[in-house]
Amino acid sequence: MRFSSRVGSTKLNPIAKAEAEARSRGITLNTVNDSNPTKHGLAPVQVPGVYTAEPRGPLAVRKELARFLTQRNVKETMSNLAGDGEVVYESTETEPTSSASVDPDRLYLLSSTSEAYTWLFKLMCDPGDIVLGPKPGYPLIESIGGLENVDTIEYQLQFDGSWFIDIAWLRELLEGPKGEKVRAIVLINPNNPTGSYIKPDEHESLVALCREHEVAIIADEVFFDYSLEPFAGNRRLAGSRVL
């Protein structure tokens, strides 16, 4: 998986390079441009402690969220594989295992789903790259893509009594002339506005297809617990261990 060339520069500027070299020699440097009033006794008495800027979000909240997600991962663990090839899942009450554990340092707290899309489009895509989104689907994906200089292509959801994704169409697109520009696919689980979940066979096929073509999966599962279309084997894409 490659990331956008517009983020993540590892080259230090001269000041940062000099600072790093000084610290490597054990030299203690004083910060003269720290403007955090809570560190210098200038904060109002109502402020209980020193404010720490955490770009991922408050650690205490991320730890609580990690605990919740770990418990959910365990409950959604695959229990067995039926003889006809259908994957069957059941809830369990076992203790969390290392494979199901969520690391709070891999979680980021954002103000909205739309903000998450903008961050991920920046991270995954250079200008002119392509993101795939469902149709019917979340109406802002195309607009957000435009703001981030990213092209969007809609993949049509089909209906035969239940909504499903045309995996063959996606494979044809990824193997075609535009395939190399596709950097991510948005999977809304359950989809908005159809309320349809990613089914077990779609889940495994999509993960395998995206791995094959180095396409990131952006899984929007904000409304996962609001079931409009109950379906055997519903599970989250987050934390997927499908090989």
C-alpha positions in Angstrom: 0.0 0.0 0.0 1.4 3.4 -1.0 0.4 6.7 0.5 0.0 10.2 -1.0 3.2 12.1 -1.9 1.7 15.2 -0.5 2.0 14.1 3.1 4.6 12.5 5.3 7.8 14.2 4.4 10.7 12.8 6.5 13.3 15.4 5.5 14.2 17.6 8.5 14.6 21.4 8.0 17.9 22.9 9.3 16.5 23.9 12.7 14.8 20.5 13.3 18.0 18.8 12.2 20.2 20.8 14.6 17.7 20.2 17.4 17.8 16.4 16.8 21.6 16.4 16.7 21.8 18.3 20.0 19.3 16.0 21.8 21.3 13.0 20.5 24.3 14.3 22.3 22.4 14.7 25.5 22.0 18.5 25.4 18.9 19.8 27.1 17.2 22.5 25.0 14.8 25.1 26.4 11.7 25.8 24.4 11.3 29.6 24.1 8.3 29.5 21.8 6.0 27.4 24.0 2.7 29.4 24.2 0.7 26.9 26.2 -0.5 29.1 29.2 -1.4 26.0 31.3 2.3 25.0 31.5 3.4 28.4 32.8 0.9 29.2 35.5 -1.1 31.6 33.3 -4.3 29.5 32.9 -7.6 30.4 34.7 -8.1 28.6 38.0 -11.0 26.7 36.4 -8.5 24.8 34.2 -7.8 21.6 36.2 -4.3 20.8 34.8 -1.8 21.2 32.0 -3.3 21.0 28.6 -1.6 18.4 26.4 -2.2 18.7 22.6 -2.8 15.1 21.4 -3.3 15.0 17.6 -5.0 11.6 17.9 -7.4 12.8 20.5 -7.4 12.5 24.3 -5.7 9.2 25.3 -8.2 8.4 28.0 -11.0 8.5 25.5 -9.0 6.4 22.9 -8.3 3.8 25.6 -12.0 3.5 26.4 -12.9 3.3 22.7 -10.2 0.6 22.2 -11.6 -1.4 25.1 -15.1 -1.2 23.5 -13.9 -2.2 20.0 -11.8 -5.1 21.4 -14.9 -6.5 23.1 -16.9 -6.1 19.9 -14.2 -7.8 17.9 -14.3 -10.8 20.3 -18.1 -11.0 20.1 -18.0 -11.0 16.3 -15.3 -13.7 16.0 -15.9 -16.4 13.4 -17.1 -19.6 15.1 -17.2 -22.1 12.3 -17.3 -22.7 8.5 -20.4 -24.4 7.3 -20.1 -27.4 5.0 -21.7 -25.5 2.0 -19.0 -22.8 2.2 -21.2 -20.3 4.0 -19.3 -18.5 6.8 -21.3 -18.5 10.0 -20.6 -16.1 12.9 -21.9 -16.1 16.5 -21.5 -13.9 19.5 -19.0 -15.0 22.2 -18.3 -13.9 25.7 -14.7 -15.0 25.8 -11.9 -12.8 27.1 -10.2 -10.6 24.4 -7.3 -12.2 22.6 -4.2 -10.5 21.2 -5.5 -10.9 17.6 -8.7 -9.1 18.6 -7.1 -6.3 20.7 -7.3 -2.7 19.4 -4.3 -0.5 20.1 -5.5 3.0 21.3 -2.4 4.5 19.5 -3.9 3.4 16.2 -7.1 5.3 16.8 -7.9 8.9 15.8 -10.8 10.9 17.1 -12.3 13.3 14.6 -15.2 15.8 14.6 -17.2 14.0 11.9 -17.3 11.3 9.3 -16.8 13.9 6.6 -13.6 15.1 8.2 -12.4 11.5 8.3 -13.0 11.2 4.6 -11.0 14.4 3.9 -8.1 13.1 6.0 -8.1 9.7 4.3 -8.4 11.1 0.8 -5.3 13.3 1.5 -3.5 10.3 3.0 -4.2 7.9 0.2 -4.5 10.0 -3.0 -2.4 12.3 -5.1 -4.4 14.8 -7.1 -6.1 13.0 -10.0 -6.2 9.6 -8.2 -9.6 7.8 -8.0 -11.8 6.8 -5.1 -14.7 4.4 -5.6 -18.0 5.1 -3.9 -21.4 3.3 -3.8 -24.5 4.3 -5.7 -27.0 4.8 -4.1 -24.7 6.2 -1.5 -23.5 8.9 0.8 -24.1 12.1 -1.2 -21.0 14.0 0.0 -18.3 11.6 -1.2 -18.1 13.2 -4.6 -18.1 16.7 -3.2 -15.4 15.9 -0.7 -13.3 14.2 -3.4 -13.6 17.4 -5.5 -12.4 19.5 -2.6 -9.4 17.2 -2.2 -8.6 17.1 -6.0 -9.6 13.5 -6.1 -11.7 11.9 -8.8 -14.6 9.7 -7.8 -16.2 6.8 -9.7 -19.5 5.3 -8.5 -20.0 1.5 -8.3 -23.6 0.6 -8.7 -25.3 -1.5 -6.0 -27.6 -4.1 -7.6 -30.9 -5.4 -6.2 -32.5 -8.8 -6.4 -34.6 -8.8 -3.3 -31.6 -7.6 -1.3 -28.9 -5.1 -2.2 -25.5 -6.5 -3.3 -22.2 -5.3 -4.7 -21.2 -6.3 -8.3 -17.8 -7.8 -7.5 -17.2 -8.8 -11.1 -17.7 -5.1 -12.3 -15.2 -3.9 -9.6 -12.7 -6.5 -10.8 -13.1 -5.4 -14.4 -12.6 -1.8 -13.4 -9.5 -2.5 -11.4 -8.0 -4.6 -14.2 -8.8 -2.0 -16.8 -7.0 1.2 -17.9 -8.2 3.2 -14.9 -7.3 0.6 -12.3 -3.9 1.9 -11.5 -5.3 5.3 -10.5 -7.8 3.7 -8.0 -6.4 4.2 -4.5 -9.4 3.5 -2.3 -13.0 2.2 -2.2 -15.6 3.5 0.2 -17.7 0.8 1.8 -20.6 2.0 3.9 -21.7 -0.8 6.2 -24.7 -0.5 6.4 -25.1 1.5 3.3 -26.8 4.9 3.2 -29.7 5.1 2.1 -30.3 1.4 1.3 -29.6 0.1 4.8 -27.8 -3.0 3.3 -24.8 -4.6 5.0 -21.7 -6.1 3.4 -22.5 -9.8 3.2 -19.9 -12.4 4.2 -19.0 -13.5 0.7 -18.7 -9.9 -0.4 -16.6 -9.1 2.6 -14.0 -11.8 1.8 -14.1 -11.1 -2.0 -13.6 -7.3 -1.5 -10.7 -7.7 1.0 -9.0 -10.2 -1.4 -9.6 -8.0 -4.4 -8.3 -4.8 -2.7 -5.2 -6.6 -1.4 -4.5 -7.9 -4.9 -4.7 -4.4 -6.4 -3.3 -2.4 -3.4 -6.5 -0.5 -2.9 -7.4 0.8 0.5 -10.8 0.1 2.1 -12.4 3.1 3.8 -15.1 1.4 5.9 -17.8 3.8 7.2 -19.6 1.8 9.9 -21.0 4.6 12.0 -24.5 3.1 11.9 -23.5 -0.5 12.1 -25.7 -1.2 15.2 -28.8 0.3 13.5 -30.0 -2.8 11.6 -32.5 -2.1 8.8 -31.6 -5.3 6.9 -30.7 -8.1 9.3 -28.6 -10.7 7.5 -26.9 -13.8 8.7 -23.2 -13.2 9.2 -23.3 -9.4 9.4 -20.0 -8.2 10.8 -17.7 -5.2 10.7 -15.0 -4.5 8.2 -13.0 -2.8 11.0 -10.4 -5.2 12.4 -11.0 -7.7 9.6 -8.6 -10.7 9.7 -9.7 -12.2 6.4 -6.8 -13.7 4.5 
